[in-house]
Amino acid sequence: MEARDHERLRRLETLVDNLYSHVGLDPAAVPDRKPGSAMPAEVAALVDRGNKIEAVKEYRQQFGVGLKEALEAVEAYERRYRLG
């Protein structure tokens, strides 16, 4: 896949996750989804803008996790979409 395809896929997944949240469903509870695979839109937007530190802070706030876990999640997101 080309870089633009990865970006398009990331945007589509984010839109689907937002739709699930809008109707009150947990995106991670959808069959065939891995737990924790959904990145909150706010965190994804910060990563997309290159604000990794703010993304880690926002992830920690939303999920109540430690620095290491939040950093690993943000970096996994970056690797998945080749953003960082």
C-alpha positions as CSV (number, residue, x, y, z in Angstrom):
1,M,0.0,0.0,0.0
2,E,1.1,3.5,-0.7
3,A,1.4,6.2,2.0
4,R,-1.8,7.9,0.8
5,D,-3.7,4.6,1.1
6,H,-2.5,4.2,4.7
7,E,-3.7,7.7,5.5
8,R,-7.1,7.1,3.8
9,L,-7.5,3.9,5.7
10,R,-6.6,5.6,9.0
11,R,-9.1,8.3,8.4
12,L,-11.8,5.8,7.5
13,E,-11.1,3.8,10.6
14,T,-11.3,6.9,12.7
15,L,-14.6,7.9,11.1
16,V,-16.1,4.4,11.8
17,D,-14.8,4.6,15.4
18,N,-16.4,8.0,15.8
19,L,-19.7,6.7,14.4
20,Y,-19.7,3.9,16.9
21,S,-19.0,6.3,19.7
22,H,-21.7,8.6,18.5
23,V,-24.4,5.9,18.7
24,G,-23.1,4.8,22.1
25,L,-21.2,1.7,21.2
26,D,-17.7,0.8,22.2
27,P,-15.6,0.4,19.0
28,A,-13.4,-2.3,20.7
29,A,-16.5,-4.4,21.4
30,V,-17.3,-4.8,17.7
31,P,-16.6,-8.4,16.5
32,D,-13.3,-8.9,14.6
33,R,-11.7,-5.9,16.3
34,K,-8.8,-6.2,18.6
35,P,-9.2,-4.7,22.1
36,G,-7.6,-1.3,22.3
37,S,-7.3,-1.0,18.6
38,A,-9.3,2.2,18.4
39,M,-7.3,5.4,18.9
40,P,-9.5,8.3,20.1
41,A,-9.9,11.0,17.5
42,E,-8.4,13.7,19.7
43,V,-5.2,11.6,20.2
44,A,-5.0,10.7,16.5
45,A,-5.4,14.4,15.5
46,L,-2.5,15.4,17.8
47,V,-0.3,12.6,16.4
48,D,-1.2,13.7,12.8
49,R,-0.1,17.2,13.6
50,G,3.2,16.0,15.0
51,N,2.3,16.7,18.7
52,K,3.4,13.4,20.1
53,I,3.9,14.7,23.6
54,E,0.4,16.2,23.7
55,A,-0.9,13.0,22.2
56,V,0.6,10.9,25.0
57,K,-0.8,13.3,27.6
58,E,-4.3,13.1,26.1
59,Y,-4.1,9.3,25.8
60,R,-3.1,9.1,29.5
61,Q,-6.0,11.4,30.5
62,Q,-8.6,9.5,28.5
63,F,-7.5,6.0,29.6
64,G,-6.0,6.6,33.0
65,V,-2.8,4.7,32.1
66,G,0.8,5.3,32.9
67,L,3.4,7.1,30.7
68,K,5.0,3.9,29.3
69,E,1.6,2.4,28.2
70,A,0.5,5.6,26.7
71,L,3.8,6.2,24.8
72,E,3.7,2.6,23.5
73,A,0.1,3.1,22.2
74,V,0.9,6.3,20.5
75,E,4.1,4.9,18.9
76,A,2.2,1.8,17.8
77,Y,-0.3,4.1,16.1
78,E,2.5,6.0,14.5
79,R,4.1,2.8,13.2
80,R,0.8,1.4,12.0
81,Y,0.2,4.5,9.8
82,R,3.9,5.3,9.2
83,L,3.5,8.8,10.6
84,G,6.5,9.0,12.9
